[in-house]
Amino acid sequence: MQIFEISKKFPKEETYSLTDQIRCSSRSVCSNLAEAWRKRRYEAAFVSKLSDSEGEAAETQTWVEFSVRCGYIDREHGKTLFVEYDEVISMLVAMIAKRHLWVMPSGRKTK
């Protein structure tokens, strides 16, 4: 939501470029995580959606950096956002690495 609020102040000429891009990628982090959670019965699908979420978080960091360089976000706020997304990425990487803690048992018995 911070990204959405900040991007409201971006110039009009950025509406269909930077504003849309940063909003889309930041929202995709959450939506891909929600999809991953619902797909945790299937390890490959779970990991794939977590990976998508990680990629969207990294993309958001890139748009934050562009926003700072263009002067739309002040450097300190941009740094804070970048670090927060680093933390999100770290958590997603940890979830992928320890997916066995998150994936639901299949219910199949092995011989």
C-alpha positions, 0 to 999 in steps of 0.5 A: 500500500505504501507503493500505491500511496507514493505512486499517486504523486508521480507525474501524469506522464508516468501514468502508463509507464512507471506508475503502472509498472511499480503498482503492478509488480508490488501487487503481484508479490502479494497475489503470487504469494496467495496463489502459492499458499493455495497451491501448497498441496503441489510442491512444484506449483508452490515453489513456482508461485513463490519464485514468481513472487520473489521475481516481482519483489525484485522488479519492484526494487528496480522500479523503486530505484528508478523512482528515486533516480527520477526524483519521485521518491526521496532517497531515504524513503526509497532506501527503506522500501528497498530494504523492506523488499530485501526482507520479503525476498529473504523470506520467500527464498527461505520458504523455497529452501524449506518448502517441506515445512509448508507443502501439505502432505499428499495423502499418498502412502509410499511403499 
